Amino acid sequence: MKKIIDGKRYDTDTATRVCDLSPRGFYGSDYRREDTWLYRTRLGNWFMAGEGGPRSRWAQPYGQSGSTSGSGLRPLDKETARELLERYGDEDDVEMYFGASVEDA
């Protein structure tokens, strides 16, 4: 998936897939099911991309008040990316990408 947002090109084929952000517990035909990943571009910009059912974050409007399955890509700031990585990723990835900002408690 490729998208240009605010003059920046985001491409899932050339970015590094960092961690899975997909909600757990939704299967196959569940309208809330989605596959969402956190990515980092070679220049250090962060984004999430994925696809999902008509009740997922990737749903697309359909008709006057409905929705259908869809896909998308959303840029993220560094702080949001770090928070998502801390929540869904592992400590090694947090240290690798954000080690300079991680402090001992």
Residue pairs with C-beta under 8 A, 6 or more apart in sequence:
1 11
1 12
1 49
1 71
1 73
2 9
2 10
2 11
2 12
2 13
3 9
3 10
3 73
4 10
5 73
5 75
6 75
8 45
8 75
10 39
10 41
10 45
10 47
10 49
10 73
10 75
11 41
12 37
12 39
12 49
12 73
14 41
14 42
15 39
15 40
15 41
15 42
15 47
16 39
16 40
16 41
16 42
17 37
17 38
17 39
18 37
18 38
18 39
18 40
18 85
18 89
18 93
18 97
19 37
19 38
19 84
19 85
19 88
19 89
19 90
19 93
20 36
20 37
20 38
20 88
21 36
21 37
21 38
21 48
21 50
21 84
21 88
22 34
22 35
22 36
22 37
22 50
23 32
23 34
23 36
26 32
26 33
26 34
26 53
27 33
29 53
30 53
31 53
31 54
31 55
31 56
32 52
32 53
32 55
32 56
33 52
33 53
33 56
34 50
34 51
34 52
34 53
34 56
34 57
34 58
35 50
35 51
35 52
36 48
36 49
36 50
36 52
36 57
36 58
37 48
37 49
37 50
38 46
38 47
38 48
38 76
38 81
38 84
38 85
38 88
38 89
39 46
39 47
39 48
39 49
40 46
40 81
40 97
41 47
45 75
46 75
46 76
46 77
46 78
46 80
46 81
47 73
47 74
47 75
47 76
48 73
48 74
48 76
48 84
49 71
49 72
49 73
49 74
50 57
50 58
50 71
50 72
51 58
51 69
51 70
51 71
51 72
52 58
52 59
52 69
52 70
52 71
53 59
53 69
54 62
54 66
54 67
54 68
54 69
55 67
56 69
56 70
57 72
58 69
58 70
58 71
58 72
59 67
59 68
59 69
59 70
60 67
60 68
60 69
60 70
61 67
61 68
62 68
76 84
78 98
81 97
82 94
82 97
82 98
82 101
85 93
85 94
85 97
85 98
86 94
94 102
95 102
